[in-house]
Amino acid sequence: MLYVLYRCNIQGCIISSDASVGEKSDLKDCIVGPAQSLPANSKYTNESLVAAEEMLEI
């Protein structure tokens, strides 16, 4: 497991146990899938950050 959550603002997100979130990132209502690596100072709102093969059709 790798967690990099230094000074991040994370609200209402689901983050996979092996995802990496760069420092000072801002995530709101997002899904971060396995093996995803978000760069430092990134900002995401209402997004699904997963690989194409992990997407589900509802």
CHARMM-style PDB file with segment names, atoms N, HN, CA, C and O in Angstrom:
ATOM      1  N   MET     1       0.829  -1.183   0.000  1.00  0.00      PROA
ATOM      2  CA  MET     1       0.000   0.000   0.000  1.00  0.00      PROA
ATOM      3  C   MET     1       0.873   1.246   0.000  1.00  0.00      PROA
ATOM      4  O   MET     1       1.900   1.306   0.677  1.00  0.00      PROA
ATOM      5  N   LEU     2       0.452   2.222  -0.759  1.00  0.00      PROA
ATOM      6  HN  LEU     2      -0.382   2.173  -1.309  1.00  0.00      PROA
ATOM      7  CA  LEU     2       1.183   3.477  -0.828  1.00  0.00      PROA
ATOM      8  C   LEU     2       0.197   4.614  -0.662  1.00  0.00      PROA
ATOM      9  O   LEU     2      -0.698   4.800  -1.486  1.00  0.00      PROA
ATOM     10  N   TYR     3       0.365   5.360   0.390  1.00  0.00      PROA
ATOM     11  HN  TYR     3       1.093   5.209   1.059  1.00  0.00      PROA
ATOM     12  CA  TYR     3      -0.503   6.511   0.630  1.00  0.00      PROA
ATOM     13  C   TYR     3       0.358   7.760   0.706  1.00  0.00      PROA
ATOM     14  O   TYR     3       1.276   7.836   1.522  1.00  0.00      PROA
ATOM     15  N   VAL     4       0.071   8.723  -0.125  1.00  0.00      PROA
ATOM     16  HN  VAL     4      -0.675   8.662  -0.788  1.00  0.00      PROA
ATOM     17  CA  VAL     4       0.727  10.018  -0.054  1.00  0.00      PROA
ATOM     18  C   VAL     4      -0.397  11.033   0.050  1.00  0.00      PROA
ATOM     19  O   VAL     4      -0.941  11.472  -0.963  1.00  0.00      PROA
ATOM     20  N   LEU     5      -0.739  11.400   1.260  1.00  0.00      PROA
ATOM     21  HN  LEU     5      -0.296  11.043   2.082  1.00  0.00      PROA
ATOM     22  CA  LEU     5      -1.881  12.289   1.475  1.00  0.00      PROA
ATOM     23  C   LEU     5      -1.462  13.514   2.281  1.00  0.00      PROA
ATOM     24  O   LEU     5      -2.232  13.999   3.110  1.00  0.00      PROA
ATOM     25  N   TYR     6      -0.267  14.013   2.052  1.00  0.00      PROA
ATOM     26  HN  TYR     6       0.358  13.619   1.379  1.00  0.00      PROA
ATOM     27  CA  TYR     6       0.255  15.140   2.797  1.00  0.00      PROA
ATOM     28  C   TYR     6      -0.444  16.423   2.370  1.00  0.00      PROA
ATOM     29  O   TYR     6      -0.341  16.839   1.216  1.00  0.00      PROA
ATOM     30  N   ARG     7      -1.147  17.042   3.294  1.00  0.00      PROA
ATOM     31  HN  ARG     7      -1.231  16.704   4.232  1.00  0.00      PROA
ATOM     32  CA  ARG     7      -1.850  18.306   3.062  1.00  0.00      PROA
ATOM     33  C   ARG     7      -2.812  18.264   1.880  1.00  0.00      PROA
ATOM     34  O   ARG     7      -2.893  19.215   1.101  1.00  0.00      PROA
ATOM     35  N   CYS     8      -3.533  17.169   1.753  1.00  0.00      PROA
ATOM     36  HN  CYS     8      -3.467  16.397   2.385  1.00  0.00      PROA
ATOM     37  CA  CYS     8      -4.526  17.028   0.687  1.00  0.00      PROA
ATOM     38  C   CYS     8      -5.902  17.388   1.214  1.00  0.00      PROA
ATOM     39  O   CYS     8      -6.188  17.222   2.400  1.00  0.00      PROA
ATOM     40  N   ASN     9      -6.745  17.878   0.330  1.00  0.00      PROA
ATOM     41  HN  ASN     9      -6.513  18.013  -0.633  1.00  0.00      PROA
ATOM     42  CA  ASN     9      -8.141  18.133   0.654  1.00  0.00      PROA
ATOM     43  C   ASN     9      -8.955  17.066  -0.073  1.00  0.00      PROA
ATOM     44  O   ASN     9      -9.126  17.128  -1.290  1.00  0.00      PROA
ATOM     45  N   ILE    10      -9.459  16.081   0.687  1.00  0.00      PROA
ATOM     46  HN  ILE    10      -9.321  16.031   1.676  1.00  0.00      PROA
ATOM     47  CA  ILE    10     -10.195  14.968   0.096  1.00  0.00      PROA
ATOM     48  C   ILE    10     -11.572  14.919   0.727  1.00  0.00      PROA
ATOM     49  O   ILE    10     -11.699  14.782   1.944  1.00  0.00      PROA
ATOM     50  N   GLN    11     -12.617  15.032  -0.107  1.00  0.00      PROA
ATOM     51  HN  GLN    11     -12.514  15.143  -1.095  1.00  0.00      PROA
ATOM     52  CA  GLN    11     -13.998  15.037   0.387  1.00  0.00      PROA
ATOM     53  C   GLN    11     -14.847  14.092  -0.446  1.00  0.00      PROA
ATOM     54  O   GLN    11     -14.895  14.217  -1.670  1.00  0.00      PROA
ATOM     55  N   GLY    12     -15.517  13.148   0.204  1.00  0.00      PROA
ATOM     56  HN  GLY    12     -15.478  13.047   1.198  1.00  0.00      PROA
ATOM     57  CA  GLY    12     -16.474  12.264  -0.451  1.00  0.00      PROA
ATOM     58  C   GLY    12     -15.889  11.388  -1.536  1.00  0.00      PROA
ATOM     59  O   GLY    12     -16.554  11.136  -2.541  1.00  0.00      PROA
ATOM     60  N   CYS    13     -14.657  10.912  -1.365  1.00  0.00      PROA
ATOM     61  HN  CYS    13     -14.117  11.117  -0.548  1.00  0.00      PROA
ATOM     62  CA  CYS    13     -13.983  10.119  -2.391  1.00  0.00      PROA
ATOM     63  C   CYS    13     -13.839   8.660  -1.984  1.00  0.00      PROA
ATOM     64  O   CYS    13     -13.831   8.324  -0.800  1.00  0.00      PROA
ATOM     65  N   ILE    14     -13.725   7.804  -2.989  1.00  0.00      PROA
ATOM     66  HN  ILE    14     -13.732   8.077  -3.951  1.00  0.00      PROA
ATOM     67  CA  ILE    14     -13.360   6.405  -2.795  1.00  0.00      PROA
ATOM     68  C   ILE    14     -11.987   6.249  -3.429  1.00  0.00      PROA
ATOM     69  O   ILE    14     -11.822   6.470  -4.628  1.00  0.00      PROA
ATOM     70  N   ILE    15     -10.991   5.862  -2.612  1.00  0.00      PROA
ATOM     71  HN  ILE    15     -11.125   5.683  -1.638  1.00  0.00      PROA
ATOM     72  CA  ILE    15      -9.618   5.744  -3.096  1.00  0.00      PROA
ATOM     73  C   ILE    15      -9.149   4.311  -2.882  1.00  0.00      PROA
ATOM     74  O   ILE    15      -9.201   3.801  -1.763  1.00  0.00      PROA
ATOM     75  N   SER    16      -8.695   3.663  -3.942  1.00  0.00      PROA
ATOM     76  HN  SER    16      -8.652   4.077  -4.851  1.00  0.00      PROA
ATOM     77  CA  SER    16      -8.205   2.292  -3.869  1.00  0.00      PROA
ATOM     78  C   SER    16      -6.974   2.223  -2.967  1.00  0.00      PROA
ATOM     79  O   SER    16      -6.235   3.197  -2.826  1.00  0.00      PROA
ATOM     80  N   SER    17      -6.770   1.055  -2.363  1.00  0.00      PROA
ATOM     81  HN  SER    17      -7.371   0.263  -2.478  1.00  0.00      PROA
ATOM     82  CA  SER    17      -5.682   0.903  -1.395  1.00  0.00      PROA
ATOM     83  C   SER    17      -4.298   1.026  -2.018  1.00  0.00      PROA
ATOM     84  O   SER    17      -3.344   1.334  -1.304  1.00  0.00      PROA
ATOM     85  N   ASP    18      -4.148   0.799  -3.321  1.00  0.00      PROA
ATOM     86  HN  ASP    18      -4.923   0.549  -3.902  1.00  0.00      PROA
ATOM     87  CA  ASP    18      -2.823   0.930  -3.929  1.00  0.00      PROA
ATOM     88  C   ASP    18      -2.714   2.139  -4.868  1.00  0.00      PROA
ATOM     89  O   ASP    18      -1.848   2.177  -5.742  1.00  0.00      PROA
ATOM     90  N   ALA    19      -3.587   3.110  -4.681  1.00  0.00      PROA
ATOM     91  HN  ALA    19      -4.290   3.079  -3.971  1.00  0.00      PROA
ATOM     92  CA  ALA    19      -3.509   4.355  -5.455  1.00  0.00      PROA
ATOM     93  C   ALA    19      -2.574   5.333  -4.744  1.00  0.00      PROA
ATOM     94  O   ALA    19      -2.356   5.234  -3.537  1.00  0.00      PROA
ATOM     95  N   SER    20      -2.034   6.263  -5.499  1.00  0.00      PROA
ATOM     96  HN  SER    20      -2.210   6.344  -6.480  1.00  0.00      PROA
ATOM     97  CA  SER    20      -1.140   7.272  -4.945  1.00  0.00      PROA
ATOM     98  C   SER    20      -1.691   8.662  -5.272  1.00  0.00      PROA
ATOM     99  O   SER    20      -1.968   8.971  -6.431  1.00  0.00      PROA
ATOM    100  N   VAL    21      -1.845   9.482  -4.252  1.00  0.00      PROA
ATOM    101  HN  VAL    21      -1.621   9.231  -3.311  1.00  0.00      PROA
ATOM    102  CA  VAL    21      -2.347  10.845  -4.424  1.00  0.00      PROA
ATOM    103  C   VAL    21      -1.231  11.796  -4.024  1.00  0.00      PROA
ATOM    104  O   VAL    21      -0.762  11.761  -2.887  1.00  0.00      PROA
ATOM    105  N   GLY    22      -0.805  12.639  -4.946  1.00  0.00      PROA
ATOM    106  HN  GLY    22      -1.186  12.667  -5.870  1.00  0.00      PROA
ATOM    107  CA  GLY    22       0.284  13.568  -4.685  1.00  0.00      PROA
ATOM    108  C   GLY    22      -0.084  14.618  -3.652  1.00  0.00      PROA
ATOM    109  O   GLY    22      -1.261  14.892  -3.418  1.00  0.00      PROA
ATOM    110  N   GLU    23       0.935  15.201  -3.038  1.00  0.00      PROA
ATOM    111  HN  GLU    23       1.891  14.978  -3.228  1.00  0.00      PROA
ATOM    112  CA  GLU    23       0.701  16.166  -1.970  1.00  0.00      PROA
ATOM    113  C   GLU    23      -0.003  17.419  -2.487  1.00  0.00      PROA
ATOM    114  O   GLU    23       0.129  17.793  -3.652  1.00  0.00      PROA
ATOM    115  N   LYS    24      -0.743  18.046  -1.600  1.00  0.00      PROA
ATOM    116  HN  LYS    24      -0.850  17.742  -0.653  1.00  0.00      PROA
ATOM    117  CA  LYS    24      -1.499  19.274  -1.860  1.00  0.00      PROA
ATOM    118  C   LYS    24      -2.532  19.119  -2.977  1.00  0.00      PROA
ATOM    119  O   LYS    24      -2.840  20.081  -3.681  1.00  0.00      PROA
ATOM    120  N   SER    25      -3.063  17.905  -3.137  1.00  0.00      PROA
ATOM    121  HN  SER    25      -2.812  17.123  -2.565  1.00  0.00      PROA
ATOM    122  CA  SER    25      -4.101  17.665  -4.146  1.00  0.00      PROA
ATOM    123  C   SER    25      -5.472  17.977  -3.573  1.00  0.00      PROA
ATOM    124  O   SER    25      -5.670  17.948  -2.358  1.00  0.00      PROA
ATOM    125  N   ASP    26      -6.407  18.272  -4.447  1.00  0.00      PROA
ATOM    126  HN  ASP    26      -6.246  18.295  -5.434  1.00  0.00      PROA
ATOM    127  CA  ASP    26      -7.773  18.615  -4.058  1.00  0.00      PROA
ATOM    128  C   ASP    26      -8.726  17.678  -4.795  1.00  0.00      PROA
ATOM    129  O   ASP    26      -8.898  17.797  -6.008  1.00  0.00      PROA
ATOM    130  N   LEU    27      -9.350  16.740  -4.065  1.00  0.00      PROA
ATOM    131  HN  LEU    27      -9.211  16.643  -3.079  1.00  0.00      PROA
ATOM    132  CA  LEU    27     -10.264  15.763  -4.653  1.00  0.00      PROA
ATOM    133  C   LEU    27     -11.628  15.889  -4.005  1.00  0.00      PROA
ATOM    134  O   LEU    27     -11.739  15.874  -2.779  1.00  0.00      PROA
ATOM    135  N   LYS    28     -12.661  16.011  -4.810  1.00  0.00      PROA
ATOM    136  HN  LYS    28     -12.571  16.023  -5.806  1.00  0.00      PROA
ATOM    137  CA  LYS    28     -14.030  16.100  -4.297  1.00  0.00      PROA
ATOM    138  C   LYS    28     -14.924  15.158  -5.088  1.00  0.00      PROA
ATOM    139  O   LYS    28     -15.018  15.266  -6.310  1.00  0.00      PROA
ATOM    140  N   ASP    29     -15.582  14.236  -4.392  1.00  0.00      PROA
ATOM    141  HN  ASP    29     -15.506  14.149  -3.399  1.00  0.00      PROA
ATOM    142  CA  ASP    29     -16.542  13.299  -4.985  1.00  0.00      PROA
ATOM    143  C   ASP    29     -15.952  12.529  -6.164  1.00  0.00      PROA
ATOM    144  O   ASP    29     -16.560  12.471  -7.233  1.00  0.00      PROA
ATOM    145  N   CYS    30     -14.779  11.941  -5.975  1.00  0.00      PROA
ATOM    146  HN  CYS    30     -14.286  11.988  -5.107  1.00  0.00      PROA
ATOM    147  CA  CYS    30     -14.095  11.196  -7.031  1.00  0.00      PROA
ATOM    148  C   CYS    30     -13.917   9.729  -6.651  1.00  0.00      PROA
ATOM    149  O   CYS    30     -13.986   9.362  -5.478  1.00  0.00      PROA
ATOM    150  N   ILE    31     -13.689   8.904  -7.666  1.00  0.00      PROA
ATOM    151  HN  ILE    31     -13.633   9.203  -8.619  1.00  0.00      PROA
ATOM    152  CA  ILE    31     -13.315   7.509  -7.476  1.00  0.00      PROA
ATOM    153  C   ILE    31     -11.923   7.354  -8.074  1.00  0.00      PROA
ATOM    154  O   ILE    31     -11.717   7.625  -9.257  1.00  0.00      PROA
ATOM    155  N   VAL    32     -10.961   6.913  -7.250  1.00  0.00      PROA
ATOM    156  HN  VAL    32     -11.129   6.693  -6.289  1.00  0.00      PROA
ATOM    157  CA  VAL    32      -9.592   6.710  -7.707  1.00  0.00      PROA
ATOM    158  C   VAL    32      -9.327   5.209  -7.697  1.00  0.00      PROA
ATOM    159  O   VAL    32      -9.324   4.585  -6.636  1.00  0.00      PROA
ATOM    160  N   GLY    33      -9.107   4.633  -8.865  1.00  0.00      PROA
ATOM    161  HN  GLY    33      -9.110   5.141  -9.727  1.00  0.00      PROA
ATOM    162  CA  GLY    33      -8.958   3.192  -9.014  1.00  0.00      PROA
ATOM    163  C   GLY    33      -7.570   2.683  -8.666  1.00  0.00      PROA
ATOM    164  O   GLY    33      -6.668   3.458  -8.348  1.00  0.00      PROA
ATOM    165  N   PRO    34      -7.415   1.358  -8.732  1.00  0.00      PROA
ATOM    166  CA  PRO    34      -6.144   0.717  -8.400  1.00  0.00      PROA
ATOM    167  C   PRO    34      -5.005   1.168  -9.313  1.00  0.00      PROA
ATOM    168  O   PRO    34      -5.201   1.386 -10.508  1.00  0.00      PROA
ATOM    169  N   ALA    35      -3.834   1.303  -8.739  1.00  0.00      PROA
ATOM    170  HN  ALA    35      -3.675   1.126  -7.768  1.00  0.00      PROA
ATOM    171  CA  ALA    35      -2.596   1.642  -9.449  1.00  0.00      PROA
ATOM    172  C   ALA    35      -2.630   3.021 -10.107  1.00  0.00      PROA
ATOM    173  O   ALA    35      -1.786   3.311 -10.955  1.00  0.00      PROA
ATOM    174  N   GLN    36      -3.571   3.863  -9.744  1.00  0.00      PROA
ATOM    175  HN  GLN    36      -4.257   3.627  -9.056  1.00  0.00      PROA
ATOM    176  CA  GLN    36      -3.615   5.221 -10.285  1.00  0.00      PROA
ATOM    177  C   GLN    36      -2.661   6.102  -9.484  1.00  0.00      PROA
ATOM    178  O   GLN    36      -2.562   5.968  -8.264  1.00  0.00      PROA
ATOM    179  N   SER    37      -1.973   6.985 -10.159  1.00  0.00      PROA
ATOM    180  HN  SER    37      -2.054   7.094 -11.150  1.00  0.00      PROA
ATOM    181  CA  SER    37      -1.038   7.896  -9.517  1.00  0.00      PROA
ATOM    182  C   SER    37      -1.407   9.321  -9.923  1.00  0.00      PROA
ATOM    183  O   SER    37      -1.284   9.696 -11.089  1.00  0.00      PROA
ATOM    184  N   LEU    38      -1.856  10.101  -8.959  1.00  0.00      PROA
ATOM    185  HN  LEU    38      -1.956   9.796  -8.011  1.00  0.00      PROA
ATOM    186  CA  LEU    38      -2.244  11.479  -9.233  1.00  0.00      PROA
ATOM    187  C   LEU    38      -1.084  12.400  -8.866  1.00  0.00      PROA
ATOM    188  O   LEU    38      -0.514  12.261  -7.785  1.00  0.00      PROA
ATOM    189  N   PRO    39      -0.729  13.324  -9.730  1.00  0.00      PROA
ATOM    190  CA  PRO    39       0.402  14.211  -9.459  1.00  0.00      PROA
ATOM    191  C   PRO    39       0.105  15.209  -8.339  1.00  0.00      PROA
ATOM    192  O   PRO    39      -1.050  15.435  -7.979  1.00  0.00      PROA
ATOM    193  N   ALA    40       1.155  15.789  -7.805  1.00  0.00      PROA
ATOM    194  HN  ALA    40       2.093  15.605  -8.097  1.00  0.00      PROA
ATOM    195  CA  ALA    40       1.010  16.806  -6.759  1.00  0.00      PROA
ATOM    196  C   ALA    40       0.255  18.010  -7.315  1.00  0.00      PROA
ATOM    197  O   ALA    40       0.335  18.311  -8.506  1.00  0.00      PROA
ATOM    198  N   ASN    41      -0.469  18.686  -6.450  1.00  0.00      PROA
ATOM    199  HN  ASN    41      -0.534  18.442  -5.483  1.00  0.00      PROA
ATOM    200  CA  ASN    41      -1.238  19.891  -6.784  1.00  0.00      PROA
ATOM    201  C   ASN    41      -2.338  19.651  -7.821  1.00  0.00      PROA
ATOM    202  O   ASN    41      -2.746  20.583  -8.513  1.00  0.00      PROA
ATOM    203  N   SER    42      -2.816  18.420  -7.934  1.00  0.00      PROA
ATOM    204  HN  SER    42      -2.484  17.662  -7.372  1.00  0.00      PROA
ATOM    205  CA  SER    42      -3.886  18.143  -8.899  1.00  0.00      PROA
ATOM    206  C   SER    42      -5.245  18.468  -8.294  1.00  0.00      PROA
ATOM    207  O   SER    42      -5.420  18.425  -7.076  1.00  0.00      PROA
ATOM    208  N   LYS    43      -6.205  18.795  -9.156  1.00  0.00      PROA
ATOM    209  HN  LYS    43      -6.063  18.830 -10.145  1.00  0.00      PROA
ATOM    210  CA  LYS    43      -7.560  19.130  -8.711  1.00  0.00      PROA
ATOM    211  C   LYS    43      -8.559  18.362  -9.565  1.00  0.00      PROA
ATOM    212  O   LYS    43      -8.566  18.476 -10.791  1.00  0.00      PROA
ATOM    213  N   TYR    44      -9.409  17.574  -8.894  1.00  0.00      PROA
ATOM    214  HN  TYR    44      -9.404  17.482  -7.898  1.00  0.00      PROA
ATOM    215  CA  TYR    44     -10.432  16.785  -9.577  1.00  0.00      PROA
ATOM    216  C   TYR    44     -11.741  16.928  -8.826  1.00  0.00      PROA
ATOM    217  O   TYR    44     -11.758  16.928  -7.595  1.00  0.00      PROA
ATOM    218  N   THR    45     -12.837  17.050  -9.559  1.00  0.00      PROA
ATOM    219  HN  THR    45     -12.823  17.050 -10.559  1.00  0.00      PROA
ATOM    220  CA  THR    45     -14.176  17.132  -8.973  1.00  0.00      PROA
ATOM    221  C   THR    45     -15.120  16.259  -9.795  1.00  0.00      PROA
ATOM    222  O   THR    45     -15.183  16.382 -11.018  1.00  0.00      PROA
ATOM    223  N   ASN    46     -15.858  15.373  -9.113  1.00  0.00      PROA
ATOM    224  HN  ASN    46     -15.807  15.273  -8.120  1.00  0.00      PROA
ATOM    225  CA  ASN    46     -16.858  14.498  -9.756  1.00  0.00      PROA
ATOM    226  C   ASN    46     -16.283  13.693 -10.917  1.00  0.00      PROA
ATOM    227  O   ASN    46     -16.860  13.683 -12.004  1.00  0.00      PROA
ATOM    228  N   GLU    47     -15.157  13.020 -10.702  1.00  0.00      PROA
ATOM    229  HN  GLU    47     -14.688  13.028  -9.819  1.00  0.00      PROA
ATOM    230  CA  GLU    47     -14.530  12.246 -11.769  1.00  0.00      PROA
ATOM    231  C   GLU    47     -14.260  10.819 -11.327  1.00  0.00      PROA
ATOM    232  O   GLU    47     -14.055  10.551 -10.143  1.00  0.00      PROA
ATOM    233  N   SER    48     -14.263   9.901 -12.294  1.00  0.00      PROA
ATOM    234  HN  SER    48     -14.430  10.119 -13.256  1.00  0.00      PROA
ATOM    235  CA  SER    48     -13.870   8.511 -12.070  1.00  0.00      PROA
ATOM    236  C   SER    48     -12.491   8.336 -12.677  1.00  0.00      PROA
ATOM    237  O   SER    48     -12.343   8.327 -13.899  1.00  0.00      PROA
ATOM    238  N   LEU    49     -11.494   8.198 -11.842  1.00  0.00      PROA
ATOM    239  HN  LEU    49     -11.614   8.205 -10.849  1.00  0.00      PROA
ATOM    240  CA  LEU    49     -10.114   8.088 -12.293  1.00  0.00      PROA
ATOM    241  C   LEU    49      -9.702   6.622 -12.234  1.00  0.00      PROA
ATOM    242  O   LEU    49      -8.984   6.203 -11.327  1.00  0.00      PROA
ATOM    243  N   VAL    50     -10.163   5.851 -13.209  1.00  0.00      PROA
ATOM    244  HN  VAL    50     -10.746   6.192 -13.947  1.00  0.00      PROA
ATOM    245  CA  VAL    50      -9.879   4.420 -13.280  1.00  0.00      PROA
ATOM    246  C   VAL    50      -9.493   4.069 -14.716  1.00  0.00      PROA
ATOM    247  O   VAL    50      -9.770   4.829 -15.644  1.00  0.00      PROA
ATOM    248  N   ALA    51      -8.850   2.910 -14.891  1.00  0.00      PROA
ATOM    249  HN  ALA    51      -8.625   2.293 -14.137  1.00  0.00      PROA
ATOM    250  CA  ALA    51      -8.484   2.441 -16.224  1.00  0.00      PROA
ATOM    251  C   ALA    51      -9.746   2.049 -16.995  1.00  0.00      PROA
ATOM    252  O   ALA    51     -10.766   1.721 -16.390  1.00  0.00      PROA
ATOM    253  N   ALA    52      -9.678   2.083 -18.303  1.00  0.00      PROA
ATOM    254  HN  ALA    52      -8.849   2.349 -18.794  1.00  0.00      PROA
ATOM    255  CA  ALA    52     -10.844   1.798 -19.148  1.00  0.00      PROA
ATOM    256  C   ALA    52     -11.430   0.420 -18.876  1.00  0.00      PROA
ATOM    257  O   ALA    52     -12.651   0.259 -18.901  1.00  0.00      PROA
ATOM    258  N   GLU    53     -10.586  -0.582 -18.614  1.00  0.00      PROA
ATOM    259  HN  GLU    53      -9.595  -0.451 -18.594  1.00  0.00      PROA
ATOM    260  CA  GLU    53     -11.090  -1.932 -18.377  1.00  0.00      PROA
ATOM    261  C   GLU    53     -11.770  -2.077 -17.018  1.00  0.00      PROA
ATOM    262  O   GLU    53     -12.402  -3.099 -16.752  1.00  0.00      PROA
ATOM    263  N   GLU    54     -11.651  -1.075 -16.162  1.00  0.00      PROA
ATOM    264  HN  GLU    54     -11.137  -0.245 -16.378  1.00  0.00      PROA
ATOM    265  CA  GLU    54     -12.284  -1.122 -14.844  1.00  0.00      PROA
ATOM    266  C   GLU    54     -13.634  -0.407 -14.813  1.00  0.00      PROA
ATOM    267  O   GLU    54     -14.319  -0.425 -13.791  1.00  0.00      PROA
ATOM    268  N   MET    55     -14.017   0.214 -15.907  1.00  0.00      PROA
ATOM    269  HN  MET    55     -13.461   0.230 -16.738  1.00  0.00      PROA
ATOM    270  CA  MET    55     -15.292   0.924 -15.962  1.00  0.00      PROA
ATOM    271  C   MET    55     -16.448  -0.066 -16.044  1.00  0.00      PROA
ATOM    272  O   MET    55     -16.349  -1.094 -16.715  1.00  0.00      PROA
ATOM    273  N   LEU    56     -17.526   0.244 -15.370  1.00  0.00      PROA
ATOM    274  HN  LEU    56     -17.606   1.079 -14.825  1.00  0.00      PROA
ATOM    275  CA  LEU    56     -18.722  -0.591 -15.393  1.00  0.00      PROA
ATOM    276  C   LEU    56     -19.854   0.166 -16.068  1.00  0.00      PROA
ATOM    277  O   LEU    56     -19.989   1.378 -15.905  1.00  0.00      PROA
ATOM    278  N   GLU    57     -20.651  -0.547 -16.815  1.00  0.00      PROA
ATOM    279  HN  GLU    57     -20.541  -1.532 -16.947  1.00  0.00      PROA
ATOM    280  CA  GLU    57     -21.818   0.068 -17.438  1.00  0.00      PROA
ATOM    281  C   GLU    57     -23.014  -0.147 -16.532  1.00  0.00      PROA
ATOM    282  O   GLU    57     -23.282  -1.269 -16.103  1.00  0.00      PROA
ATOM    283  N   ILE    58     -23.725   0.911 -16.245  1.00  0.00      PROA
ATOM    284  HN  ILE    58     -23.507   1.823 -16.594  1.00  0.00      PROA
ATOM    285  CA  ILE    58     -24.892   0.817 -15.351  1.00  0.00      PROA
ATOM    286  C   ILE    58     -26.155   0.922 -16.178  1.00  0.00      PROA
ATOM    287  OT1 ILE    58     -27.257   0.868 -15.631  1.00  0.00      PROA
TER     288      ILE     58
END
